[in-house]
Amino acid sequence: MIKMIFYFLLSACPLVTIQGQITGMWKVPDENDGVVKSIVEIYEKNNKYYGRVAQVLDSTKHTHCERCVGELKDKPLTGMEILSGFTKTSNGGTDGTVMNPGSGKTYSCYLELESPNTLKLRGYIGFPTLGKTLYWTRL
């Protein structure tokens, strides 16, 4: 009887998953020293996620995209779109791209909300296993 009650309670409790909104303002640390260098706003447009630099903090020496190519070359980082085209998932986004203003390079990327205030960003070339993971903190 006790087993039956246990199984009933177990089946009545849904599995807990982190479902939340990734839109909002995020603190972005430098990938080398961990110091927060900018604030990025993630927003939704046409049912996809995008992100732009909302603020460049005093902790950075770069205010323009010196290593970018094409029309972004030497443009101010503030207002620049660095995340684009993410297909919404229950806890983030997939099939998007991230542009690293430090190198000027663009990578495939996915976003995953690890907790309500922690966003995992995985940038890669080709396969996610060949990439780099960064963690952003909600502002």
C-alpha positions in Angstrom: 0.0 0.0 0.0 2.8 2.4 0.9 4.5 1.7 -2.4 1.3 2.5 -4.3 0.9 5.8 -2.5 4.6 6.6 -3.2 4.2 5.8 -6.9 1.0 7.9 -7.1 2.7 10.9 -5.5 5.7 10.5 -7.8 3.5 10.4 -10.9 1.4 13.3 -9.7 4.4 15.6 -9.4 5.6 17.0 -12.7 9.3 17.1 -13.4 10.8 20.4 -12.6 12.3 22.2 -15.5 13.6 25.8 -15.7 11.3 27.6 -17.9 11.7 31.3 -17.9 12.2 34.3 -20.0 15.7 35.0 -21.4 14.7 38.5 -22.5 16.0 41.3 -20.4 19.3 42.8 -19.4 22.4 40.6 -18.9 25.9 41.4 -17.4 28.5 40.1 -19.8 31.9 39.2 -18.3 35.2 39.3 -20.2 36.0 35.7 -21.4 39.6 36.1 -20.1 39.5 37.9 -16.8 35.8 37.6 -15.8 35.3 41.3 -15.2 31.9 42.5 -16.4 32.6 44.7 -19.5 29.1 45.3 -20.9 25.4 45.0 -20.5 23.5 43.2 -23.3 19.7 43.5 -23.8 18.1 40.3 -25.2 14.8 41.0 -26.9 12.2 39.2 -29.0 11.5 40.2 -32.6 9.4 38.3 -35.1 9.3 35.3 -32.7 13.1 35.1 -32.5 15.6 36.3 -29.9 18.2 39.0 -30.6 20.6 40.9 -28.4 22.3 44.2 -28.6 24.9 46.0 -26.4 22.9 48.3 -24.1 25.9 49.7 -22.3 29.7 49.5 -22.4 31.0 49.8 -18.9 34.1 51.8 -17.7 35.9 48.5 -17.0 36.5 48.1 -20.8 39.0 50.0 -23.0 37.1 49.2 -26.2 34.1 51.3 -27.1 34.1 50.6 -30.9 34.4 47.4 -32.9 37.9 47.8 -34.2 38.3 44.2 -35.4 34.9 44.0 -37.1 34.7 43.8 -40.9 32.4 45.5 -43.3 29.8 47.9 -42.2 30.5 47.2 -38.5 34.1 48.2 -38.7 34.9 50.9 -36.1 31.2 51.4 -35.2 30.3 52.0 -31.5 29.6 48.9 -29.5 26.6 50.5 -27.7 23.5 49.6 -29.8 25.3 47.0 -31.8 23.5 43.7 -32.4 25.7 40.8 -31.3 23.1 38.1 -30.9 20.8 37.3 -33.8 18.2 34.8 -35.1 17.7 32.5 -32.2 14.8 30.1 -32.5 12.9 30.1 -29.2 13.0 27.0 -27.0 11.4 26.3 -23.6 14.5 27.5 -21.8 16.5 29.6 -24.3 17.2 29.6 -28.0 19.0 27.6 -30.7 20.3 28.1 -34.2 21.4 31.7 -33.7 24.7 33.5 -34.0 26.9 35.5 -31.7 29.4 38.1 -32.8 32.4 38.6 -30.6 33.3 42.3 -30.7 36.7 41.6 -29.4 37.7 39.5 -32.4 35.1 40.7 -34.9 34.2 37.0 -35.6 30.7 35.5 -35.7 29.9 32.0 -34.4 27.0 29.6 -34.3 25.4 29.7 -30.9 22.7 28.5 -28.5 21.4 30.0 -25.3 20.2 28.1 -22.3 18.7 29.5 -19.1 20.5 27.5 -16.3 18.7 29.3 -13.5 16.4 32.4 -13.4 19.5 34.6 -13.2 22.1 32.6 -15.2 22.3 32.3 -18.9 24.6 29.9 -20.6 25.9 31.0 -24.0 27.7 28.4 -26.1 29.5 29.7 -29.2 31.0 27.3 -31.7 32.2 26.6 -35.2 30.5 23.6 -36.8 29.7 21.5 -33.7 28.8 22.6 -30.2 31.5 20.4 -28.8 34.1 22.6 -30.6 33.2 25.8 -28.9 33.4 28.0 -25.8 30.8 28.5 -23.0 30.2 31.8 -21.3 27.8 32.5 -18.4 25.9 35.8 -18.2 24.2 37.1 -15.1 20.8 38.8 -15.1 21.0 42.5 -14.2 
